[in-house]
Amino acid sequence: MFNLGEAILALLEIVFGFWNNQVSLVFELLGQSPTGFKGGGPWGIIEGIEPLFVSLIIIGFFILGTLCGFFHLIPFDISKSNISFYALCALMFSVGLSVGHDPQTLKNFRSLNPRLIFLPVATILGTVSAAALVSLILPHRSAPDCMAVGAGFGYYSLSSIFITQYKGPELGTIALLSNIMREIITLLCAPLLVRWFGNLAPISAGGATTMDTTLPIITRCSGQQFVVVSIFHGFVTDFSVPFLVTFFCSI
């Protein structure tokens, strides 16, 4: 397992090293710095496609993992192991380490803008309202059913269990897949969400996952100054899941 991880890291170093060397070589041949060539226009294009490049790398690893599982290239059943939990712990440790080494982040925690407290409220209202609108094009599903699925906010393990108990396995499976897709979309599209809609967009899109699984990518794309906001947002939406899902299932 560790040999596989080292091989992946080595492959990433080769890819990024090749990319940086080629870009540097091109501008070196032109005799100008990247930001100085034609007023920095070409370099701006390169910076513009960087979020897409990051998303493509993530998608590539997802496809690679799917192929490895399909063709049984990994010598053990990874689905029955705790490797994903350990990976998440490592990511959270890295985020915590970077926060602890940055005094400014700790100051931001004490000076959190009170207006940002309404971010999880906006996420909850927006998600539930959108789920209710979706029910208009799904005649076989009622508005409360769709709102219960949406009220999972990416917390697929808990929400799917509640919905299965109240509404049956079919809607529970839909809730599971829907909330997994919300998490995956946030992981893949976070750079683009920041570019198109601002630094708070991936936090709202992540729902209840912004305090754990999507926190590293949010930290990378939005900046460390949004770590506290992301954790607070995830805590509030996470806490609301059992209450809202139960409420909509009981209607």
N, C-alpha and C positions, 0 to 999 in steps of 0.2 A: 504493500500500500504506500509506504513512504517512498519507495523507488519510483512508483508511478507519479506521485506528487512532484518529486524532484525532476522527473523527465518533463512534466507539463511546464514547470517553472523555467526549465532550461529552454524549452521550445518557445515560450513567451519572450524570454530574453533575446533569443535569436531573431524573432519576428520584429520586435520593437527596435532592436539594434540595427537590423537591416533597413527598416523604415527611416530611422534617424540618420543613418549614414548616407542613404540615397538623397534625402532632402538636403543635407549639409553639402554633399558633393555637387549637387545641381547649382546651389547658390554660390559655392566656392568657384565653380567654373565661370559663373557670371561675374565674379569679382565684386560682389556686393553682399551685404548682410541680408538675411531673410526679410527683416522689417524695412530695410531701405530700398529693396528692389521694387521699382515702379510704385513708390509710395506705400509699400506694404500690402498692395492689393492681392497679389497671389498668395501671400502668407495668410491674409484674412480668409481666403477661400479654404486653405488647408485647415485653419482653426475652425472654420464653419462646419467642415465635414467630420471633425474629430468626434462629436457625439454619436454620429451615425456609425463611425468606425468602431467605437466602443460597444455600441449595441450589436453590431455584426459579430464582434468577438464573443459576446455573451451568447448570442444565438448559435454561433458555431460550436461552442462548448456544450450547449444543450443538445444539439444534433449529434455531436460526438458521443455524449453520454447515452443518448437513445440507441445509437448504433452499437455501442459496446454492450448495452443490456440486451439488445435484440439478438446479436450474434454470440452472446455469452463470452465476450472477450475478457471479462474480469473473472478470476478464478473462484470467486465466492459471491453469494447472493447479497448484494449491497443493500437491498431493501429490508433485509432482516438484521442489519447491523446498525450501529449508532454513529456511523461516520458523518452523516449530515448534522447530527447534534454536535459532534466535536468540531466540525467545520464552523458551525454557527458560533460556538463558544470562542473559537479562535478569532473570528471576525469581530465579535463583541469585545474581546480583550484588546484587539488592535484599536478599535474605536475609543474604548475607555482610556487606553494608554495615550493616544493622541490628545484626548480631552484633558487628561491630567497634566500633560506636559505644556499645555497652552493655558496660561493664567487668564487670558482674555475670555476664553470660553466659560470659565467658572464665574467671571464677572458678569458675563451675559446672563447667566442663570439668575443672579440676584437682580439684574436689571431687565428682566423679561418684560417686553411691551405688553401692557394689559390688553391691548386690542387683539393680540394673537391668541388670547384665551378663547376667542370666538371662532377660531379656525376649526377645531373639532366639531363645534356646533354647526358650522356651515357645511362641513363634510357630511355629517349625519343627515341634515335636512336635504342637502343636494342629492345624496345617494337614495334616500327613501323616496323623494319626489320623482327622481328619474325612474326608479323601479316601478312606481305607480303608473307612470306614463307608458312604460314598456308593456304593462298589462293590457293596454288598449289594442295592441297589435297581436296579443296572445289570447284569443277568445276562450281557450280551454283552461286558462289560468286566471284566477281572481286577483284583484289588486292586493289584498292582504297576503296572498301567497308570494307574489313577486316582491312585495315589500319585506317579507320575512327573509327571503333569499338575499336581498340587497342589504338587510340589516346585519348580515354576517361581517361586513366590512373587511373581508379578507381573512377573518378568523375561521377558516374552513373546518378545523377539527371540532370546535365547540358548536358552531352554528349548525353543521350538518347533523350532529347527534340530536340536538334539540328538535330540528325540523323533522327528522326521521321519526322521533317519538310522537310528535304531534300530528304530522301530516302523511307519514308513510315513507317507505324507502325511495320511491321515485323522486319526490320533491327533495328528499334529503340528498340524493345523488346529484341532482341539479345544483343544489346549494354548494355541495363539495366542489364540483367542477367550476362553478361560477366564481367562487371565492379564491380557488387556486389560480384561475386565470387572472383575477385582479392582482394578485401578488406577482405573477409572472410578467404581466404587462408593465407593472411598476418597475420591476427589475430591468426589463429590457428597454423601456422607453423613458426612463428617468432623465437621461441627458437631453432628449428631445423635448420633454415636458418643461424642463428648466429654460431651454432656449426659446420656446414658443410662448409659454404662459407665465414664466417667472419662477423664482426659487421655492415658492410655497406649493407649486403644482404637484410635484411628486409626493409631497407630504400628504396632501389631501387625497391623491390617487391611491396611496398605500393603505389608507384606512387604519385598521388595528395593527398592521404589520410594521408600522413606522418606529416602534420601540424595540424591534428585534431583527427580523429577517431583512427588511428593506432599509434599515438604518445605515448600514455601510455604504450602499450606493447613493443614498440621500446625502450622506456626509461628503462623499466624493463629488457629487454634482452640484449641490446647493451650497456647500461650505460648512465648516465646523461651527459657525455662528448659529446654524439652524439645528444643531444636535439637540439642544434642550427643548426647542419647540417641537421637534419630531418626537421625542420621547413623551412629552406631555400630551401631544395629539394622540399618539398610540395608546397611552394609558387611558385617556378618557373614552375613546371609541371602543377599546377593548373591554372596558368596564360596562359599557352600555349594551354590548352584544346580547348577553343572556336575558336582559330585561326587555329589549325591543323585539328580539326574535320570539320570545314567549308571548309578548303582547299581540304581535301580528298573527301568530299562529292560533291564538285563542279567539280572534275575531270571526 
